[in-house]
């Protein structure tokens, strides 16, 4: 981890103080003991080797090493500058990517909302009209023709089937009750559908805090995370119990955020295993593009747990 700027300055000043203090101590010792004269006396017998010139050579080596170190420092500073510029470019590209992902999610939800409205208003009404006409034909032909009555009954059955398919598609495209009743009611409705589909699977759902007025982005993001998470549990977990907790932390001095945890007691998976497929990747990208944080915890035989934290921006 890189040091912050004040700590760097403190370290540099401390090193300069040590260098200055060591220089003063060496100068004092040299003057007190007359080290130059002592060096001349000690090396006089090896005059032919010109050892008395050694201090000048050492001084040159010291200056050369200082110049070498200065050059390396300049190169290191230039490299650090280049890396910081690249990191800034990468951060800007990541921010742009998150904005694009968020815009894509918004457009996707708008298209889903429009499609759900069209299915409900247009196709639903026509199916109801077909069924009403078929019921009228069946009732009128009850005493005249068994063939006509049977055909009308088949039309009614087909209309009921198509209507159920449309209702299920509409629920998947746009969760019922989310706009009018809020996130808790929409999640409860979604879980009721799963309870009816998997009666052997026990669902435990609880909320905490004020979950009203979270906004379209937070509501839809958390709902889609639960939707995809339950689908993954049905596909891979083999679980018998599922716990869903949604809590808002808006205490004074704390970040206003919604914490969602979805836990099952299924088979689990080793970290980094192949189970971390497109579903988890999609959930992570959806949460992070909306400014939240996403994490998972799992181990073989110990179930699976996903956690999504979404900031609440009321401004």
Order of alpha helices (4+ residues) and beta strands (2+ residues): alpha-alpha-alpha-alpha-alpha-alpha-alpha-beta-alpha-beta-beta-alpha-beta-beta
